[in-house]
Amino acid sequence: MLESALTAADLTVFLVCFTVGCAKALAARSDRGTALRLTASVLLCASLVYLLSAPAVYRAVGRLSGEPGLASLLVYVAILVCVGHAHALTHVWHPRRRATDALRRSILLWVPVYGLATTAMTVLFFAADLSGPTRPLTFATDYATEPTALAMQLVYLTALVVGIVATVRQCRGPDGVIALPGRPDLEDSLRLFAAAVALDLVYVACTATAAVSAALGHHALDPLAAYGSVASGTSALIASYGLAKPALAARRTERADHTALLVLWHLVTDGGADSPFPARPSWWNRYALSDVLAEILDGTYRLRPWMDPAVAPALAALAKASPRAQGADVPALQAAATIRHAHQRRREALTGGLPTPTTTGDTPVDNTPPTLVRDRQVRIANHLSHPLVDETLTILRATST
């Protein structure tokens, strides 16, 4: 019963880490940034830890390999690799530490540390006498009286502490990545990430205490090894959430922007007469928002022959005299009014069989930088039904008759 529950718990953590890791890996296909690739890699590596730790999988690996405790070695190596990834992320996230020279020095310093620890663990594992059944949660205490196995545990836990402390130190402090200016949206995620890495120190303390106590012939503290694994699993879940949080927030923003932009899309494309209904953004369709933006820009360009340069100053004059304009985004209101007015004129021209104007008048040129186009179009979409836009169009319609 207990093993079934442990298998279910480990496989649940595996699925969470694996799912988030796959989502990050898919995102990395269109974003070649090193940080995103490392994030995907560390999550996939963490998922492997919990897959191998599941008792059913653990026994299967031992049975197939002929080494009953091999899964423990693989788990230890994978955990060290995860800490190494987390350590590397703190360098890549920091503008000064990711500079070529600083990054080269860090690689020359830390790769041998993790590499020597992994090599020593592997040599000690195969040199140890590990006869008899092994279990994932009690491996550290079952073989604590075997000097070579205990030495492997101590090498592993020492390397883990060194990596964890170095990673947390580079997250916190006045020069830590959490304190970096310019990205307050990432601060909470970085705090969660640092807390998750630090929580692994609980795993180290529990495992080391249980193993040393068992080596001295006292097994009353053996359950601490299991409690340490709970802390490690919690750490993986917190880290997964912390690393996924910015992406989840970005997806929510994309969906909200997409919903807002659909109103503008319907207007400039006449309800999609020439275009299929835009697909919604999803993990599997990263270009849905770009597609609807492209169609909006194309539709707006096709409205230019009917755009009236008098609309923008008319709205600006109305906004200046109206208390409803206090704190309003006047440029977005002007663009929304211009688009709605052009749409009305085009519809009237098509209904009356009038030709398309050959000139566009003196309409302002949109010089919005590409990185701000989405934000501008969302602001325009959100102002299409503003009372000042309605009032401006009513005044223009009255003066034109």
N, C-alpha and C positions, 0 to 999 in steps of 0.2 A: 504493500500500500504506500509506504513512504517513498520507495523508489519510483513508483508511478507518479506520485505528486512532484517529486524532484525532476523527473523527466519532463512532465508537463510545464513546470516553471522554467526550466532551462530552455525548452523549445519555444516558449512564449517570448523570452528575452531574445533568443536567436531570431525569431520572426520579426520582432520590432527593429533590431539592429540591421538585419538583412534588408528589410523593406526600405528603411531610410537610406541605407547605403546604396541600394539599387537606384533610388530616386536621385541621389547625389551623383551617381555614376552617369545616369542619363543626362542630367544637367551639365555634367562635365564634357559631354560630347559637343555641346554648342558653346561652352565657356572653357577655354583652354587654360584657365588659371591653375597654378600649382596648388593653392589652398583648397580649391574645390576637389581636385583629384586626391589630395591627401585626406580630406574629410571622408570622401567615399571609401578610400582604402582602409582607413582606421575603423570605420563602421562595419565594413565587410569582414575585416580581421576579427573584430569583437564578436561578430555573429558566429564565427568559426569557434571561438572560445566556448561559447555556450552550447553550440551544437555538440562539440566533443565532450563537454562536461555532463551532458544528459546521460544518466546511468546506462540506458539501453544502447546508446551510440558508443559510449565509453567501452563497454564490454565487447561490442562488435568489432571495434578497432583492435582491441587486444587479441581477440580470437583470430581475426584475419591476418594480423601481423606476426602472431606467435610471441609477442611481447605484451603480457597482460597490463603493464603500466605505461605502455607507449603513449596512450592518450594524455596522461599527466604531463609527460615531457612536451608534447605538442601544445598543450594548453599553456604551460609555462612560457614556452617560446613565443606563442601567439600573444600572450599578455605583455611580454617585454616589447614585442613589435608594436603593439598598440600604444604603449607608453612612449616608445620612440617616435611614433607618428605624432602623438600629442605634443611631444617636445619639439618636433620639427614644425608643427603648426604655429607654435609661439614665435618661432623665428620668421616664418613666412608672413604672419600677420603684422609684424613690426616693421615699419618702413626703414629703420636703420639697420636692424638685424638681418633683413633680407637682402641688403646690399651684397654684391658679389664677394668682396673680400671678407666681410663679416660672416657670410654664410659658409664660405670655404673653410674659415678657421673653425667654425662650429662643427662642420662635417668631419674635419680632421681630428677634432677632439672627441666627439661623441660616437661616431661609427665604430671605432675600436673598442669603446667601453661596452656597447651593446653586443658587438661581435664577439669579443672575448668572453663575456658572460654566457652567451648562447653556446659557444664552443665548449666552455668548461662544463656547463650543465649537461651537454650531450655526452661528453667523455665520461663524466661521473655517473650518469644514468646507466650507460652500458657496462661500466665497470662494477656497478653495485650488484649485490645478490638480492634480486627482487623475486624470489620464488614465492609461490602462493597467490591466492586471489587478491586483487586490488580493487579499491572503490574510489571514485573521484573525490568524495568529501573527506575521506580518512587516509588518503595516500600519505600525507605528511606525517601522520602519527603512527600509521601501521609500520613504517620502515624507519622510524626515528632512531631505533637502536642499531641500524646498519650505518656505520660511519660514513661510507661513501654516499649513501642516499641522503643522510643528514647534511653532508657537505654540499651536495647539489642543491638542497633546499636553502641553505644559508647563502650560497652564491646567488641564487635566483632572487631571494628576498632582499639581499643587499643591493643588487643591481636595480631592483624595483624601487627601493627607497631613494636611491640616488636619482633615478629618472623622474620620479614623482616630485621630489623636492625641487629639482631644477626646473621642471615644467611649471609648478605652482609659483615659484619665485619669478618666473618670466611673465606670468599672467598678472601678478599683483605688484604693488609698489608704485612709486611716482613715475617710473619708467616702464611699468608693465603694460601689456597690451590692453588691459581693461581701462587704463587711464588715458589711452590715446584719444586725442580730440578728433572731431569731424565725423565720428560714426556712433552717436549716442544710441542709435537703434540696435547696435550690436552689444552694448554694455551688459544687458541682462543675460544674453546668451553666453558671453564670455565668463561672467560670474558663475553661471551654472556649470560651464565646462570646467572651470578651475575647481569648483566645489566637488564635481564628480571625480576629477583626478585625485584631489586630496582625500576623498573618501576611501580610496584604495589603500591609504595608510592604515585604516582600520583593519582591512583584510590582511595586511602584512603583520600588524601587531598580534592579531588573533592567531594567525597561522604560525608565526614564530614562537609565541608563548606555548601553544599546544605541542609543537614539535620538540622544543627544548625540554618541556616538562615530561613528555613521553620518553625522550632519550634518557632522562634521569630516572625512569622507572615509575613515574607518577602519571596515571592516565585519567585522573579526575577532570583535567582541563581539556581532554580530547574534543568535547563538543564545541570548543572555541573555533576549531578549524571550519566547522559547518557554519557558525555564525559569521566568520570572516567571508565565506562564500556568498552569504546573503548580502553583506556590505558591498562585495564586488559586483553582484548582480544589480544592486540598486545604483551603483556608480555607472554601470553601463546604460541603464535606462535614463538616468539624469543626463549623461553625456549625449545620448541619442537625441533627447528632447532639446538640449541646449544647442546642438549643432543643427537640428532641424527647424528650430524656432524661426530664424530669419527667413528660411524658405517657405515655411507655413504662412508667415505674415505676408510675404511677397505674393503668395498664391491668393490669399484673401484680398489683398489690394488689387491684384489683377482681375479677379472676378468682379469686384465692386466697380472698377474702372470700365470693364467690359460691359456691365449692365448699364452704366451711365452713357457710354458711347453708343449703345444701340439706338438710343433716342435720336442722336445726331445722324447715325448711319441711316436710319429710316427716312430722315428728312432729305439728306443730300442724294440718296439713291432712289428716292420715290418708293420706299418700301421694298427695295431689293428687286425691282422689275428686271434689272440687267444682271443681278448678282444673287447667288444662293444665300440663304440665311447664314450668317457667320457662326462657326462652331465656337463653343465655349472653351475658355482656357482650361487646361487640365495638366496633370503630370506628364501625360503622353502626347499632348499637343501644345508645345511651347510657343508656337507661332500664331495662335488664334488671335491674340491681341494685336500683333503686328499686322495680321491680315485685315482686321477690321479698320485699323488706323490707315492702312494704305488705301482701302476703299473709300474711307471718309475723305482723305486728301484728294483722291481722284474725283470724287463726287463734288467736292467744294470747288475744284479747279473747273469742272464743267459748268458750274454756276456763275463763273466770272463774267460772262457776257451780260448777265442781268444784274450784276452788282452795281449799286448806286453809291457813289462817293459821298452823297449828302447824308447817308444814314448815320455814319459814325459821329460827325459833328452835331447832328440833331439829338442823338442820344446823350452826348457829352453835355450839351446845353441843358437838357432835361434833368440829367443827373445832378448838375451843379445847383439847380433850383429846387430839387426834390429832397425832402428829409429821408426818403426811403433809400437814397443812394449812399447814406453814411456807412462807410466801411465796405462798400461794394467794390467788386472787381470791374472797374469801368472798361478796360480793354476787352475783357471777356464778354461783357454786355454788348459792346460795340460790334464785336465779331459775330455774336449770336444774332443780333438784330440785322446785321448786313446779310447773313446767310438766310434768315427767315424771309427777309424782304426780297432777296434774289429768287428764292424758291417760289414765292407768290407770283412774282413777275414772270418767271418761266412758265408756271402753270397757266397763267392767264394768256401768255403768248401761244402756248400749244393749243389751248382751248379755242382761241380766236384764229388759229392758223397763221399767226404772224411769223415772219422770218427771225432767225437768230441774229441778234445785233452783231455787227462786225467789229465793234470796239468794246473795250471793257471799261472805259472811262478812267478816271484817275483814282482807282482803288489802291489802298495801301498795300505794299509788298510785305509778305510775311517773311521776316528774317529770323524766325525762331530757330535756335540751335537744335540739331537733331535729337540731342539728349533730353530736350524739354518739350518736344512735339507732343508726346503723349499727355503730359500734364496740361498743356495748353488746350488740347482738344477736349479733355475731360472737363476743364473749367468752362469751355464754351458750351458743352453739352449740358452742364448743370445750370447754365443761365438762359437756356432757350425759352423757358416759360416764366422768366422773371417779369414782374409787373412793369418795370421800366421798359423792357423790350416790347411788351404788348402796347404800352402807351405810345412809344415812339412810332410803331407801325401804324397805329390808329391815326396819329397826327399826320404822318406822311401820306396815308391813304386819303385823308380829308383834303390835304393841300393839293393832291394830284387830280382831284375831281373837279 
